[in-house]
């Protein structure tokens, strides 16, 4: 039934500012943006070797009762060095949300985790480092 993820979306109060921030963080331009003219209401990036999709949606389209506070789904990003990634995100305007913490085996797959918050659109952006012994993809079969 469920075969994998396609896209993670974040509500944004200012899609243009969110887009510009992710352009700096990811080092790529979005591959899709609507409308094509004027302020964007939706943008989407393809990230990494699997081209996972990151979408930013204008909060005006959120369902009634949706929270404007950070929370909801937690996206873990694979990075080479959590502390360095958190420091770089803070340099780009984010603020620390949770300190970098080494987790025990079985929690976060033996990872160091840390997260930041980007106040321009109020979502939490966790980062993580996969333990070298943990494969990125399960073996085929």
Secondary structure in CASP SS format (residue, H / E / C, confidence):
PFRMAT SS
TARGET T0000
AUTHOR 0000-0000-0000
METHOD secondary structure of the structure
MODEL  1
X C 1.00
X C 1.00
X C 1.00
X C 1.00
X C 1.00
X C 1.00
X E 1.00
X E 1.00
X E 1.00
X E 1.00
X E 1.00
X E 1.00
X C 1.00
X C 1.00
X H 1.00
X H 1.00
X H 1.00
X H 1.00
X H 1.00
X H 1.00
X H 1.00
X H 1.00
X H 1.00
X H 1.00
X H 1.00
X H 1.00
X C 1.00
X C 1.00
X C 1.00
X C 1.00
X C 1.00
X E 1.00
X E 1.00
X E 1.00
X C 1.00
X C 1.00
X C 1.00
X C 1.00
X C 1.00
X C 1.00
X C 1.00
X E 1.00
X E 1.00
X E 1.00
X E 1.00
X E 1.00
X E 1.00
X C 1.00
X C 1.00
X C 1.00
X C 1.00
X E 1.00
X E 1.00
X E 1.00
X E 1.00
X E 1.00
X E 1.00
X E 1.00
X H 1.00
X H 1.00
X H 1.00
X C 1.00
X C 1.00
X C 1.00
X C 1.00
X C 1.00
X C 1.00
X C 1.00
X C 1.00
X C 1.00
X C 1.00
X C 1.00
X C 1.00
X C 1.00
X C 1.00
X C 1.00
X C 1.00
X E 1.00
X C 1.00
X C 1.00
X C 1.00
X H 1.00
X H 1.00
X H 1.00
X H 1.00
X H 1.00
X H 1.00
X H 1.00
X H 1.00
X H 1.00
X H 1.00
X C 1.00
X C 1.00
X C 1.00
X E 1.00
X E 1.00
X E 1.00
X E 1.00
X E 1.00
X E 1.00
X E 1.00
X E 1.00
X C 1.00
X C 1.00
X C 1.00
X C 1.00
X C 1.00
X C 1.00
X C 1.00
X C 1.00
X C 1.00
X E 1.00
X E 1.00
X E 1.00
X E 1.00
X E 1.00
X E 1.00
X E 1.00
X C 1.00
X C 1.00
X C 1.00
X C 1.00
X E 1.00
X E 1.00
X E 1.00
X E 1.00
X E 1.00
X E 1.00
X E 1.00
X C 1.00
X C 1.00
X C 1.00
X C 1.00
X C 1.00
X C 1.00
X C 1.00
X C 1.00
X C 1.00
X C 1.00
X C 1.00
X C 1.00
END
